Amino acid sequence: MEKPKQLIVEGKRLDGRALNELRPITMKVGPLKRADGSSYVEWGKNKVMASVYGPRETHPRHLQESDSAILQVRYNMASFSVEERKRPGPDRRSTEISKVTREALMPALFLGYYPRSSIDVNIEVLQADAGTRCTGINAASLALADAGIPMRDLVVAVAAGKIDGQICLDLEKNEDNFGEADMPVAVMPRRRNITLLQMDGDLSPEEFSQAMDLAMGAVDHLYEMQRTALMEKYRG
C-alpha cells in the first residue's frame, strides 16, 4: 500500500470526515437464531458478527471455577476478510485480541451467578478495515446482552489516534497504517469505568489527554446506538 502524501487536507481526512467524526455505523441484534445471543455490526468497512453460547457446563471440567463462570472469547478473522487472503486459523494477533477483548468484557459481567459454567463469545470478522477490535468488543457486548447475561453495564469501545500530527477519532485503514498513534479504549459508560486502554505509537501527555477526551466524547453516542439496537429487536 502506497503512503498518501497527506492524511489531512484542509481540515478534512481523505474519506471526507472531520477530525472528531466517526465512520458510519450500523448495529443489529439477534441475527443468529441458533445462538443464545448474537449481533452484527458494520463500522465503516468493517463487518463483524458476534455470538454467545451459555451459560453452559464447562468442558473440559478441569477448567471449571467453583464460584464463578468462566468467560471464553474467540476472535477470528475470516481468510477472505482482508485484501491479501489470510491463512485460516488462529494466529498471534487473533490470540492477543481474544485476550484483551475478554479482559475488556469481564468487569461488566456478573460471572458469580453461574458457578462451574462457561460463557463462550465468538467474534468473526467478515471484512476488515482498521479498528476490528473495537468493532468486535461492541458486537460482543450486544450479543451478551441479547443472551440475557446479567451485566453491570454495556461495554463501548472506540479508538482515537494521531495522524499528520493531529489528534483524531476512529482511524480508518490508511490512517492506521501511516498515522503516528492509535489508542483503543473500552468503557462502561454509566460508571465511566475504563476496561481497556491500549496504545500503538507515541503521544505526549497533552496529546494523550486530548485523545482520551475525544474517545470519551464518542462513548455516549455509541452507547445510545447499542441501546437502540437492543430495543429495536424487542420492539419487533
Buried (B, 14 or more C-beta within 10 A) or exposed (E): EEEBEEBBEEEEBBEEBEBBBBBEBEBBBBBBEEBBBBBBBBBBBBBBBBBBBBBEEBEEEEEBBEEBBBBBBBBBBBEEBBEEEBEEEEEEEBEEBBEBBBBBBBBBBEBEEBBBBBBBBBBBBBBBBBBBBBBBBBBBBBBBBBBEBEBEBBBBBBBBBBBBEBBBBBBBBBBBBBBBBBBBBBBBBEEEBBBBBBBEEEBEEEBBEBBBEBBBEBBEEBBEBBBEBBEEBEEE
